[in-house]
Amino acid sequence: MLRPILVLIHRFVGLAIAAFLFISGVTGAVISWDHELDELINPHLVEAPGRGAFLDPLVLADRIAVDDPHSFITYVPLHPEEGHNLAFGAEPRFDARTGALYETGYNQIFVDPVTGETRGKREWGAAWPISTETFVSFLYVLHYSLHIPEMWGIDRWGEWLMGGVALLWTIDCFVGFYLTLPIRKRTTARIGTWWNRWKPAWKIKARGSAYRLNFDLHRAFSLWTWLLLFVLAVSAVSLNLYAEVARPIVTALSSFTPTPYDTRPMRPHSDLLEPRVTYAQVLANGRAEAQRRGFTLPAGDIFYSPDFGVFGVRFFNPGDEHGDGIGLGNAVLYFDSEDGRYIGDWIPWRGTAGDLFLQMQFPVHSGRIFGIPGRIIISAMGLVVAMLSVTGVVIWLRKRRARLAVRRPAEAAHQRNIVSAE
């Protein structure tokens, strides 16, 4: 009785999530190389003509803030590179007159670190219009939220939807694996005999019919990549449903060290916190705290989260801002926006088992934990996920067509019997 139930579960869960997984798979294959692709297609935003001594990034941030009083700086890079613009982050202020945020049309400003000239602006993650400047970020947001807009004051509908898809995917990983196992028979007592009956599930018969090739691709690739599929599904749940699923489970199973984002409530747009300390003060406090801890890496950037009132100072060598090297990313020290005091940290490879599990989710999901080889694997897995989604739907369509072909003659015969009886 169990197997028919699991077949139905696999069928309907697979159909329900196939389109979502196809989109996530294709976009995931591309955004594994988001920064490289973005730089390739947007040289006008990346390349800076100025040559000479660099201006202080904090001074440049102050100039940007003066230029547009309707926005405030939320990200300051601290490692200028010759020939490259600095990409500052910005967010719109709240307009009390309209009861909404100002529409500035951008959240990134690209500045020549030598001349201080603004080389371009763009809205990272914009849903429309799609251009070369927004293409990569469009795919990035599409990957985890489908660009579902804010409704009823909530902007996480897309994340919740894709998190729910990932939950179903995690369950279906086990259901699908079980269905590849050979049906148990009383005479099949020896392991060798059982393996010989399961071994064909791992193979692809290239000389078979088109349907058989499609079926073998679906089943064999699911088995060969099962562990990676499961890891991608679990990490997708952790990333999209962090507060709803991942953190409660980790807290129940292990001790957990909360960051300021876990202990402070998120503020609405109408109550965004304007910092009372400057970036220069936060940087000075960050460097002092890092020196006290014996950090060897320099401060690489500063970011500000106005909906939490939290500054963060990250530490990394020039060129490592994306955390693409092997590991869990860059260390962060957090500071309060009211008085600049130290309020917490995020240090890779440190903490409880629960801390380490949560730290690993994005590096594992993106492949960055293993550097370039890991990103290649994840990019390939994105294509595998898309292929499994398509082949699964094809299998269902073929079987549905066969069931209908069998049902029609039986229904026709039944109708003839009714007519004869009358």
C-alpha positions in Angstrom: 0.0 0.0 0.0 2.9 2.4 0.7 4.3 2.5 -2.8 1.1 3.6 -4.6 0.6 6.4 -2.1 4.2 7.5 -2.6 3.8 7.4 -6.4 0.8 9.8 -6.1 2.8 12.1 -3.7 5.8 12.1 -6.1 3.5 12.8 -9.1 1.5 15.7 -7.7 4.3 17.3 -5.7 6.5 17.1 -8.7 3.9 18.7 -10.9 3.2 21.4 -8.4 6.8 22.5 -8.1 8.2 21.7 -11.6 7.8 25.1 -13.0 9.3 26.8 -10.0 12.3 24.4 -9.9 12.9 25.0 -13.6 13.1 28.7 -13.1 15.3 28.3 -10.1 17.5 25.8 -11.9 18.1 27.9 -15.0 18.6 31.2 -13.0 20.8 29.4 -10.5 23.1 28.1 -13.3 23.6 31.7 -14.4 23.9 33.6 -11.1 26.6 31.3 -9.9 28.7 33.8 -12.0 26.7 36.9 -11.2 29.6 39.2 -10.5 31.7 38.1 -13.5 28.7 38.3 -15.8 27.7 41.7 -14.5 31.1 43.1 -15.1 31.3 41.6 -18.5 28.1 43.2 -19.8 28.3 46.5 -17.9 31.9 47.8 -18.4 30.6 51.4 -18.3 29.6 50.8 -14.7 32.8 48.9 -13.7 35.6 50.6 -15.5 37.0 54.0 -14.3 39.1 56.2 -16.5 40.8 58.1 -13.7 44.4 57.4 -12.8 46.2 58.7 -9.8 45.8 59.0 -6.0 42.5 57.6 -4.6 40.1 59.8 -2.8 38.9 58.7 0.6 35.8 56.5 0.1 34.2 58.1 3.2 34.6 61.5 1.7 33.0 60.3 -1.5 30.1 58.8 0.5 29.5 62.2 2.1 29.5 63.9 -1.3 26.9 61.4 -2.7 24.7 62.0 0.4 24.7 65.8 -0.2 23.8 65.3 -3.9 20.5 63.6 -3.2 18.8 64.4 0.1 16.0 61.9 -0.7 18.3 58.9 -0.2 21.0 57.9 2.3 24.1 55.7 1.9 23.8 52.1 3.0 27.1 50.7 1.7 30.6 52.0 1.5 33.4 50.0 -0.2 36.9 50.7 1.3 39.2 49.0 -1.2 39.6 51.2 -4.3 41.2 49.5 -7.3 42.9 51.3 -10.2 40.7 51.3 -13.2 37.6 50.3 -11.3 34.7 52.3 -10.0 33.6 52.1 -6.4 30.0 50.8 -6.1 28.2 52.6 -3.2 24.8 51.4 -2.0 21.9 53.8 -1.2 18.3 53.5 -0.1 15.4 56.0 -0.4 14.3 58.0 2.6 10.7 57.9 3.8 8.5 60.7 2.5 6.1 61.7 5.3 4.1 63.8 2.9 3.2 60.8 0.6 3.4 58.1 3.2 5.8 56.1 1.0 9.5 56.0 0.2 10.9 58.5 -2.3 11.2 57.1 -5.8 14.9 57.8 -6.5 15.2 55.2 -9.3 18.5 53.8 -8.1 20.1 51.9 -5.2 23.7 51.7 -6.5 26.0 54.6 -7.4 29.2 54.0 -9.3 32.0 56.5 -8.6 35.5 57.0 -10.0 37.7 56.7 -6.9 40.3 59.1 -8.4 38.2 61.9 -9.8 35.1 61.5 -7.7 32.9 61.6 -10.8 29.6 59.6 -10.7 29.9 57.2 -13.6 26.4 55.7 -13.3 23.4 54.7 -11.2 21.1 51.7 -11.3 18.3 49.9 -9.4 19.8 46.6 -8.4 17.2 43.9 -8.5 14.6 45.9 -10.5 11.8 43.8 -11.9 11.2 46.2 -14.9 12.5 47.4 -17.3 15.1 44.8 -17.9 18.4 46.1 -19.3 22.0 45.1 -19.4 22.4 47.0 -16.2 19.7 45.1 -14.3 19.7 41.8 -16.1 21.9 39.8 -13.7 20.2 41.2 -10.6 16.8 40.6 -12.2 17.8 36.9 -12.5 19.1 36.9 -8.9 15.9 38.1 -7.4 13.8 35.9 -9.7 15.8 32.9 -8.4 14.6 33.2 -4.8 11.4 35.3 -4.9 10.0 35.4 -8.5 9.8 39.2 -8.2 6.4 38.9 -6.4 5.6 42.4 -5.3 4.8 43.7 -1.9 1.2 43.2 -0.9 -0.6 44.4 2.3 2.6 45.8 3.6 4.5 42.5 3.3 7.3 42.1 0.8 8.2 38.5 1.4 5.5 36.6 -0.4 7.9 35.4 -3.1 10.4 34.2 -0.5 7.7 32.3 1.4 6.4 30.7 -1.9 9.9 29.6 -3.0 10.7 28.4 0.6 7.5 26.3 0.5 8.6 24.9 -2.8 11.9 24.0 -1.3 10.2 22.3 1.6 8.2 20.1 -0.8 11.3 19.5 -2.8 13.1 18.3 0.3 10.4 15.8 1.1 10.2 14.7 -2.5 13.9 13.9 -2.5 13.2 11.0 -0.2 10.0 9.9 -1.9 11.7 9.9 -5.3 14.7 8.0 -4.0 12.4 5.3 -2.4 10.6 4.8 -5.7 13.8 4.0 -7.5 14.3 1.0 -5.2 13.3 -2.4 -6.6 10.1 -3.8 -5.3 11.0 -6.2 -2.5 10.3 -9.9 -3.1 10.5 -12.7 -0.6 13.0 -14.5 -2.7 15.3 -11.5 -2.8 17.2 -12.1 0.3 20.8 -11.7 -0.9 22.3 -8.2 -1.1 23.9 -9.0 -4.5 20.6 -10.1 -6.0 18.9 -7.0 -4.7 21.7 -4.7 -6.1 21.4 -6.4 -9.5 17.8 -5.5 -9.6 18.5 -1.9 -8.6 21.5 -1.4 -10.8 19.5 -0.6 -14.0 18.0 2.5 -12.3 21.5 4.0 -12.3 22.0 3.6 -16.0 20.9 5.4 -19.2 20.0 3.4 -22.2 20.9 5.8 -25.0 19.7 3.3 -27.7 16.2 3.0 -26.3 13.1 4.9 -27.4 12.8 8.6 -26.8 10.4 8.0 -23.8 12.8 5.5 -22.3 15.7 7.9 -22.7 13.7 10.6 -21.0 12.7 8.3 -18.2 16.3 7.1 -17.7 17.6 10.7 -17.6 15.1 11.5 -14.9 15.8 8.5 -12.8 19.5 8.1 -13.2 20.4 11.8 -12.8 18.2 11.9 -9.7 20.2 9.0 -8.2 23.7 10.2 -9.2 23.1 13.7 -7.9 20.7 12.9 -5.0 23.0 14.2 -2.3 23.6 17.5 -4.0 19.9 17.8 -4.8 19.0 17.3 -1.1 21.7 19.8 0.0 20.3 22.4 -2.5 16.8 21.8 -1.3 17.6 22.1 2.5 19.8 25.2 2.0 17.0 26.8 -0.1 14.6 26.2 2.8 17.2 27.7 5.3 17.8 30.8 3.2 14.2 31.6 2.3 12.5 30.5 5.6 15.3 31.4 8.0 13.1 32.8 10.7 10.2 30.6 10.1 11.9 27.2 9.8 15.7 27.1 9.9 16.3 29.1 13.1 13.6 27.4 15.2 14.8 23.9 14.2 18.4 24.8 14.9 17.5 26.4 18.2 15.6 23.2 19.2 18.5 20.9 18.4 21.5 23.1 19.3 22.5 26.2 21.2 22.4 29.2 18.9 24.3 32.6 19.0 21.9 35.3 17.8 23.1 38.2 15.7 21.5 41.7 16.0 19.2 40.7 13.2 17.8 37.9 15.3 17.2 40.1 18.4 15.9 43.3 16.9 12.5 43.6 15.2 12.5 44.8 11.6 11.1 48.3 11.4 8.5 49.4 8.8 9.4 51.9 6.0 7.8 54.7 8.0 10.1 54.1 11.0 13.5 53.7 9.4 16.3 54.6 11.7 18.5 57.5 10.7 22.0 56.8 12.1 23.3 59.2 14.7 26.9 58.1 14.2 28.9 58.6 11.0 30.6 56.0 8.9 33.9 57.4 10.0 33.0 56.7 13.7 31.8 53.2 12.9 35.0 52.4 10.9 37.2 53.7 13.8 35.2 51.5 16.3 35.4 48.6 13.9 39.2 48.8 13.5 39.6 49.2 17.2 37.5 46.1 18.0 39.3 44.2 15.2 42.7 45.1 16.7 41.6 44.0 20.1 40.6 40.6 18.7 43.8 40.2 16.7 42.2 40.4 13.3 44.9 40.4 10.5 42.6 41.3 7.6 41.8 45.0 6.9 38.3 46.5 7.0 36.9 46.0 3.5 33.5 47.7 3.6 30.8 49.1 5.8 27.1 48.6 5.4 24.1 50.0 7.2 20.7 48.3 7.7 18.2 51.1 8.4 15.3 48.7 9.2 17.3 47.3 12.1 19.5 50.2 13.0 22.7 48.1 12.6 26.0 49.0 11.0 28.4 46.2 9.9 32.1 46.3 9.2 33.4 43.4 7.1 37.1 42.4 7.0 38.8 41.0 3.9 41.7 41.5 1.5 41.2 43.7 -1.6 39.3 41.7 -4.3 37.6 39.3 -1.8 34.5 41.3 -1.2 32.2 38.6 -2.8 33.6 35.8 -0.6 34.4 33.7 -3.6 37.3 32.0 -2.1 37.1 28.7 -0.3 35.3 29.1 3.1 32.2 30.6 4.7 32.7 34.2 3.8 34.1 37.3 5.6 34.0 38.2 9.2 31.6 41.0 10.3 31.5 43.2 13.4 28.2 44.9 14.2 27.6 48.3 15.7 24.6 50.3 16.9 23.5 53.2 14.8 22.5 55.3 17.8 25.8 55.4 19.6 28.3 53.3 17.6 28.8 50.7 20.3 29.7 47.1 19.5 26.7 44.8 19.5 27.7 41.5 18.0 29.6 39.7 15.3 29.5 37.0 12.6 32.8 35.1 12.5 33.0 32.2 10.0 33.9 28.8 11.4 33.3 29.9 15.0 30.3 29.2 17.3 28.1 26.2 18.1 27.1 23.4 15.8 23.9 25.4 15.1 25.9 28.5 14.3 28.1 26.6 11.9 25.1 25.0 10.2 23.5 28.3 9.5 26.7 29.9 8.4 27.1 27.2 5.8 23.8 27.6 4.1 24.6 30.4 1.6 28.2 29.2 0.8 26.9 25.7 0.3 23.9 26.7 -1.8 26.0 29.0 -4.0 29.0 26.6 -4.1 31.3 29.3 -2.8 32.4 27.2 0.1 34.6 25.3 -2.4 35.7 28.3 -4.5 35.6 28.1 -8.3 35.1 24.3 -8.5 32.1 24.6 -6.2 30.5 27.3 -8.3 31.0 25.1 -11.4 29.3 22.2 -9.7 26.4 24.4 -8.5 26.0 25.9 -12.0 25.8 22.4 -13.5 23.4 21.3 -10.8 21.1 24.2 -11.8 20.9 22.7 -15.3 20.3 19.3 -13.8 17.4 20.6 -11.7 15.8 22.2 -14.8 16.3 19.0 -16.8 14.7 16.9 -14.0 11.7 19.3 -13.9 11.1 18.9 -17.7 11.7 15.1 -17.9 9.3 14.6 -14.9 6.5 16.5 -16.6 7.2 14.6 -19.8 6.9 11.3 -17.9 3.6 12.4 -16.4 2.2 13.5 -19.8 3.1 10.2 -21.4 1.6 8.1 -18.6 -1.5 10.3 -18.6 -1.9 9.8 -22.4 -1.6 6.0 -21.9 -4.2 6.0 -19.1 -6.6 8.0 -21.3 -6.0 5.6 -24.2 -7.0 2.6 -22.1 -10.0 4.4 -20.5 -11.6 5.5 -23.8 -12.4 2.0 -25.2 -13.7 0.9 -21.8 -16.0 4.0 -21.6 -17.1 3.4 -25.2 -18.0 -0.2 -24.4 -19.9 0.9 -21.3 -21.9 3.3 -23.4 -22.7 0.6 -26.0 -23.9 -1.7 -23.2 -26.2 1.0 -21.9 -27.7 1.6 -25.4 -28.2 -2.1 -25.9 -30.0 -2.5 -22.6 -32.3 0.3 -23.5 
